[in-house]
């Protein structure tokens, strides 16, 4: 059920704008204007709210995750990325984590064979995750061309790199195939492997089905069901300029694609997808392991009266003398 229900939910989300725009043309304003503005507002305020909530969480102690040699004696080589002690070393560690998923690259899979734990490489998971995130970013930036009159040179260069093979007409974007393959692999892996399927929830399957539907609808819109690009650009520019208009002849497949993107935006701040912002606030990653260099004092500790040794001796001095215990004061 945790696989079927998210799938059914995504199918319903696809059918809503498809039938809404096809049957009742008046709903184009709802799916083309109201829903996008609502989605952006929910995403922005939800993202800020989650970041502020995390930012208020107390982190009084030095708790970075380390698996390398700490800075110690001069003749012992320090692992500066796995055990950073300076800000620049932490920045280097975070950049490798965010850009190339370094910790996922080092991830190992564990299997029981003949009663023994056997460790193996899990590089396919790292490669699929890297391909998915980078292709998603590439596609996201590439869509910037719809929101400006003149396409920037940088976007044109990206499109040229993306359509390097020049297969068919319109040009085939490699990132379309990459993101489709990567999401399919992640979904099949989560369904096929019993260990992963056991710990997975419906909240893990829903974003995969949703992103897969977004990718498929975009591919269908570009290569199979022709869409009026000029009208799409007119709608996009109207939205960002706060002067929305609904051009004629866009097509129902575009509203399906747009609606699914809006659902993803609204779902984003309240899901596990918020790891995009949370990774920068993770104390296990963004802190330097300098607990031997800097003393960490918990600022949230309430004042407590400490019974010092001098006070203890004043209370029990005579009894300590009778027991033959040494005292500092006679």
ZAMAR-845731 format. One record per residue (C-alpha): x negated, y negated, z negated. Coordinates in steps of 0.2 Angstrom, whole numbers, plus 5000, padded with zeros to 4 digits. Each point is the difference from the previous one (the first is absolute). Example, Ala and Ser with C-alpha at 12.3 -4.5 7.8 and 13.67 -1.06 7.14 Angstrom:
2
+------+------+------+
!    x !    y !    z !
+------+------+------+
! 4938 ! 5022 ! 4961 !
! 4994 ! 4983 ! 5003 !
+------+------+------+
//
This chain:
330
+------+------+------+
!    x !    y !    z !
+------+------+------+
! 5000 ! 5000 ! 5000 !
! 4986 ! 4988 ! 4996 !
! 4995 ! 5002 ! 5019 !
! 5018 ! 5000 ! 5007 !
! 5007 ! 4985 ! 4991 !
! 4986 ! 4988 ! 5006 !
! 5002 ! 5006 ! 5018 !
! 5019 ! 4998 ! 4999 !
! 4998 ! 4982 ! 4993 !
! 4988 ! 4995 ! 5014 !
! 5012 ! 5007 ! 5013 !
! 5015 ! 4990 ! 4992 !
! 4988 ! 4985 ! 5001 !
! 4997 ! 5003 ! 5018 !
! 5019 ! 5002 ! 5004 !
! 5005 ! 4984 ! 4991 !
! 4993 ! 4987 ! 5012 !
! 5002 ! 5012 ! 5015 !
! 5019 ! 5001 ! 4998 !
! 5002 ! 4983 ! 4992 !
! 4992 ! 4990 ! 5015 !
! 5008 ! 5012 ! 5013 !
! 5018 ! 5000 ! 4993 !
! 5001 ! 4983 ! 4992 !
! 4989 ! 4987 ! 5008 !
! 5004 ! 4987 ! 4987 !
! 4988 ! 5010 ! 4988 !
! 4985 ! 4995 ! 5010 !
! 4999 ! 4984 ! 4989 !
! 5000 ! 5011 ! 4985 !
! 4986 ! 5012 ! 5006 !
! 4990 ! 4987 ! 5010 !
! 5001 ! 4986 ! 4987 !
! 5007 ! 5004 ! 4983 !
! 4991 ! 5016 ! 4997 !
! 4983 ! 4994 ! 5006 !
! 5001 ! 4984 ! 4988 !
! 5006 ! 5011 ! 4986 !
! 4986 ! 5013 ! 5003 !
! 4986 ! 4987 ! 5000 !
! 5007 ! 4992 ! 4984 !
! 5001 ! 5016 ! 4991 !
! 4983 ! 5005 ! 5005 !
! 4992 ! 4984 ! 4995 !
! 5008 ! 4998 ! 4983 !
! 4999 ! 5018 ! 4997 !
! 4982 ! 5001 ! 5004 !
! 4996 ! 4985 ! 4989 !
! 5010 ! 5007 ! 4986 !
! 4991 ! 5016 ! 5000 !
! 4983 ! 4992 ! 5000 !
! 5005 ! 4988 ! 4986 !
! 5006 ! 5015 ! 4990 !
! 4984 ! 5010 ! 5003 !
! 4989 ! 4984 ! 4996 !
! 5008 ! 4998 ! 4983 !
! 4995 ! 5018 ! 4995 !
! 4987 ! 4999 ! 4987 !
! 4983 ! 5008 ! 5004 !
! 4990 ! 4997 ! 4985 !
! 4987 ! 5013 ! 5003 !
! 4987 ! 5005 ! 5013 !
! 5008 ! 5015 ! 5009 !
! 4993 ! 5001 ! 5018 !
! 4999 ! 5017 ! 5008 !
! 4982 ! 5005 ! 5003 !
! 4991 ! 5015 ! 5007 !
! 4983 ! 4994 ! 5002 !
! 4984 ! 4995 ! 4990 !
! 5004 ! 4985 ! 4989 !
! 4987 ! 4986 ! 4999 !
! 4988 ! 5005 ! 4987 !
! 4981 ! 5001 ! 4998 !
! 4990 ! 4991 ! 5014 !
! 4993 ! 5016 ! 5008 !
! 5017 ! 5008 ! 5001 !
! 5009 ! 4996 ! 5016 !
! 5017 ! 4993 ! 4998 !
! 5015 ! 5005 ! 5012 !
! 5005 ! 4982 ! 5004 !
! 5016 ! 5005 ! 5008 !
! 5006 ! 5014 ! 4989 !
! 4995 ! 4991 ! 4984 !
! 5000 ! 4981 ! 5003 !
! 4994 ! 4988 ! 4987 !
! 5001 ! 4984 ! 5010 !
! 5014 ! 4991 ! 5009 !
! 4992 ! 5002 ! 5017 !
! 4998 ! 5019 ! 4997 !
! 5019 ! 5001 ! 4995 !
! 5004 ! 4990 ! 5016 !
! 4990 ! 5012 ! 5010 !
! 5009 ! 5015 ! 4992 !
! 5017 ! 4992 ! 5003 !
! 4996 ! 4996 ! 5018 !
! 4995 ! 5018 ! 5004 !
! 5016 ! 5006 ! 4991 !
! 5012 ! 4989 ! 5009 !
! 4992 ! 5001 ! 5017 !
! 4994 ! 5018 ! 5002 !
! 5009 ! 5009 ! 4985 !
! 4983 ! 5005 ! 4993 !
! 5008 ! 5010 ! 4985 !
! 5012 ! 5009 ! 5012 !
! 4985 ! 5005 ! 5011 !
! 4992 ! 5008 ! 4984 !
! 5016 ! 5009 ! 4996 !
! 4999 ! 5019 ! 4998 !
! 5014 ! 5013 ! 5002 !
! 5001 ! 5014 ! 4988 !
! 5007 ! 5017 ! 5003 !
! 5000 ! 5016 ! 4990 !
! 4992 ! 5015 ! 5010 !
! 4998 ! 5017 ! 4991 !
! 5003 ! 4992 ! 4983 !
! 4987 ! 4987 ! 5003 !
! 5001 ! 4981 ! 5003 !
! 4993 ! 4996 ! 5017 !
! 4996 ! 4982 ! 5005 !
! 5001 ! 4994 ! 5018 !
! 5000 ! 4985 ! 5011 !
! 5015 ! 4989 ! 5002 !
! 4994 ! 4989 ! 5014 !
! 5015 ! 5002 ! 5011 !
! 5011 ! 4991 ! 4986 !
! 4987 ! 4986 ! 5000 !
! 5000 ! 4999 ! 5019 !
! 5019 ! 5000 ! 5001 !
! 5001 ! 4987 ! 4986 !
! 4987 ! 4989 ! 5008 !
! 5008 ! 5001 ! 5018 !
! 5017 ! 4996 ! 4993 !
! 4996 ! 4985 ! 4990 !
! 4988 ! 4992 ! 5014 !
! 5012 ! 5004 ! 5014 !
! 5014 ! 4992 ! 4990 !
! 4990 ! 4985 ! 4996 !
! 4995 ! 4999 ! 5019 !
! 5018 ! 5001 ! 5005 !
! 5006 ! 4987 ! 4987 !
! 4987 ! 4987 ! 5006 !
! 5004 ! 5004 ! 5018 !
! 5018 ! 4995 ! 4997 !
! 4995 ! 4982 ! 4996 !
! 5001 ! 4997 ! 5019 !
! 5019 ! 4999 ! 4998 !
! 5000 ! 4986 ! 4988 !
! 4990 ! 4987 ! 5010 !
! 5002 ! 4992 ! 5017 !
! 4982 ! 5003 ! 5005 !
! 4992 ! 5016 ! 4996 !
! 4983 ! 4998 ! 4991 !
! 4985 ! 5006 ! 5008 !
! 4996 ! 5012 ! 4985 !
! 5017 ! 5008 ! 5003 !
! 4997 ! 5002 ! 5018 !
! 4983 ! 5008 ! 4996 !
! 5008 ! 5012 ! 4988 !
! 5013 ! 5005 ! 5013 !
! 4986 ! 5003 ! 5013 !
! 4991 ! 5011 ! 4988 !
! 5016 ! 5009 ! 4995 !
! 5005 ! 5003 ! 5019 !
! 4982 ! 5005 ! 5005 !
! 5005 ! 5016 ! 5009 !
! 5013 ! 4990 ! 5010 !
! 5012 ! 5015 ! 5002 !
! 5016 ! 4997 ! 5009 !
! 5010 ! 4984 ! 5001 !
! 5003 ! 4992 ! 4988 !
! 4983 ! 5003 ! 4993 !
! 4999 ! 5013 ! 4987 !
! 4994 ! 4995 ! 4983 !
! 4989 ! 5012 ! 4991 !
! 5006 ! 4995 ! 4983 !
! 5017 ! 5006 ! 5004 !
! 4994 ! 5017 ! 5002 !
! 4989 ! 4999 ! 4985 !
! 5013 ! 4994 ! 4988 !
! 5012 ! 5013 ! 5006 !
! 4988 ! 5014 ! 4998 !
! 4993 ! 4994 ! 4983 !
! 5018 ! 4998 ! 4993 !
! 5005 ! 5017 ! 5007 !
! 4985 ! 5009 ! 4992 !
! 5003 ! 4992 ! 4983 !
! 5018 ! 5005 ! 5000 !
! 4996 ! 5018 ! 5006 !
! 4987 ! 5002 ! 4987 !
! 5011 ! 4994 ! 4986 !
! 5013 ! 5013 ! 5006 !
! 4989 ! 5014 ! 5005 !
! 4988 ! 5001 ! 4985 !
! 5010 ! 5008 ! 4985 !
! 4989 ! 4991 ! 4987 !
! 5003 ! 4983 ! 5008 !
! 5019 ! 5003 ! 5003 !
! 5002 ! 5005 ! 4982 !
! 4994 ! 4984 ! 4993 !
! 5008 ! 4989 ! 5014 !
! 5016 ! 4990 ! 4997 !
! 5013 ! 4993 ! 5011 !
! 4991 ! 4983 ! 4998 !
! 4985 ! 5008 ! 5008 !
! 5009 ! 5006 ! 5016 !
! 5011 ! 4985 ! 5003 !
! 4987 ! 4988 ! 5005 !
! 4992 ! 5013 ! 5011 !
! 5016 ! 5003 ! 5009 !
! 5004 ! 4981 ! 5001 !
! 4983 ! 4996 ! 5007 !
! 5001 ! 5014 ! 5012 !
! 5017 ! 4994 ! 5006 !
! 4993 ! 4982 ! 5002 !
! 4986 ! 5007 ! 5011 !
! 5011 ! 5010 ! 5010 !
! 5013 ! 4986 ! 5003 !
! 4985 ! 4989 ! 5005 !
! 4993 ! 5012 ! 5012 !
! 5018 ! 5003 ! 5008 !
! 5003 ! 4982 ! 5001 !
! 4983 ! 4997 ! 5009 !
! 4999 ! 5015 ! 5012 !
! 5017 ! 5007 ! 5003 !
! 5014 ! 4988 ! 4995 !
! 4996 ! 4983 ! 5008 !
! 5002 ! 4985 ! 4989 !
! 5001 ! 4982 ! 5005 !
! 4983 ! 4994 ! 4993 !
! 5004 ! 4981 ! 5003 !
! 5016 ! 5002 ! 4990 !
! 4991 ! 5009 ! 4986 !
! 4987 ! 4986 ! 5000 !
! 5013 ! 4987 ! 5000 !
! 5008 ! 5008 ! 4985 !
! 4984 ! 5002 ! 4990 !
! 4995 ! 4982 ! 5003 !
! 5017 ! 4995 ! 4995 !
! 4998 ! 5010 ! 4983 !
! 4983 ! 4993 ! 4996 !
! 5005 ! 4982 ! 5004 !
! 5016 ! 5001 ! 4990 !
! 5011 ! 4997 ! 5015 !
! 5006 ! 5018 ! 5004 !
! 5009 ! 5004 ! 5016 !
! 5007 ! 5016 ! 5007 !
! 4995 ! 5002 ! 5018 !
! 5010 ! 5011 ! 5012 !
! 4994 ! 5016 ! 5007 !
! 4988 ! 5006 ! 4986 !
! 5007 ! 5017 ! 4998 !
! 5005 ! 5011 ! 4986 !
! 4984 ! 5009 ! 4998 !
! 4991 ! 4984 ! 4995 !
! 5012 ! 4997 ! 4986 !
! 4997 ! 5018 ! 4994 !
! 4982 ! 4996 ! 5000 !
! 5002 ! 4984 ! 4991 !
! 5012 ! 5006 ! 4987 !
! 4988 ! 5015 ! 4995 !
! 4986 ! 4987 ! 4998 !
! 5011 ! 4990 ! 4989 !
! 5004 ! 5015 ! 4990 !
! 4982 ! 5004 ! 4998 !
! 4996 ! 4982 ! 4994 !
! 5014 ! 5001 ! 4987 !
! 4995 ! 5017 ! 4994 !
! 4982 ! 4995 ! 4999 !
! 4998 ! 4991 ! 4984 !
! 5010 ! 5013 ! 4990 !
! 4991 ! 5015 ! 5006 !
! 4983 ! 5009 ! 5000 !
! 4995 ! 4990 ! 5016 !
! 4996 ! 4986 ! 4987 !
! 4983 ! 5008 ! 4999 !
! 4995 ! 4988 ! 5013 !
! 5000 ! 4986 ! 4987 !
! 4998 ! 5011 ! 4985 !
! 4983 ! 5006 ! 5005 !
! 4992 ! 4983 ! 4997 !
! 5007 ! 4999 ! 4982 !
! 4995 ! 5018 ! 4995 !
! 4988 ! 4998 ! 4985 !
! 4992 ! 5017 ! 5004 !
! 4994 ! 4992 ! 5017 !
! 4998 ! 4982 ! 4998 !
! 4990 ! 5000 ! 4983 !
! 4981 ! 5001 ! 4999 !
! 4994 ! 5013 ! 4988 !
! 4990 ! 4989 ! 4989 !
! 5006 ! 5006 ! 4983 !
! 4982 ! 5001 ! 4994 !
! 4996 ! 4983 ! 5006 !
! 5016 ! 4990 ! 4995 !
! 5010 ! 5003 ! 4984 !
! 5018 ! 5002 ! 5003 !
! 5012 ! 4994 ! 4987 !
! 5018 ! 5003 ! 5000 !
! 5008 ! 4983 ! 5000 !
! 5017 ! 5008 ! 4997 !
! 4996 ! 5007 ! 4983 !
! 5009 ! 4992 ! 4986 !
! 4990 ! 4994 ! 4985 !
! 4997 ! 5014 ! 4987 !
! 4992 ! 4998 ! 4983 !
! 4984 ! 5010 ! 5000 !
! 4995 ! 5008 ! 4983 !
! 4982 ! 4997 ! 5001 !
! 4987 ! 5011 ! 4991 !
! 4996 ! 4986 ! 4988 !
! 5018 ! 5000 ! 4995 !
! 5001 ! 5019 ! 4999 !
! 4984 ! 5000 ! 4988 !
! 5008 ! 4986 ! 4989 !
! 5015 ! 5011 ! 4998 !
! 4991 ! 5016 ! 4997 !
! 4983 ! 4995 ! 4993 !
! 5002 ! 5008 ! 4983 !
! 5007 ! 5016 ! 5006 !
! 4986 ! 5001 ! 5013 !
! 4987 ! 4998 ! 4987 !
! 5007 ! 5013 ! 4989 !
! 5000 ! 5012 ! 5015 !
! 4982 ! 4996 ! 5004 !
! 5003 ! 4991 ! 5016 !
! 4988 ! 4986 ! 5005 !
! 5007 ! 4982 ! 4999 !
! 4994 ! 4984 ! 5007 !
! 5004 ! 4989 ! 4986 !
! 4997 ! 5005 ! 4981 !
+------+------+------+
//
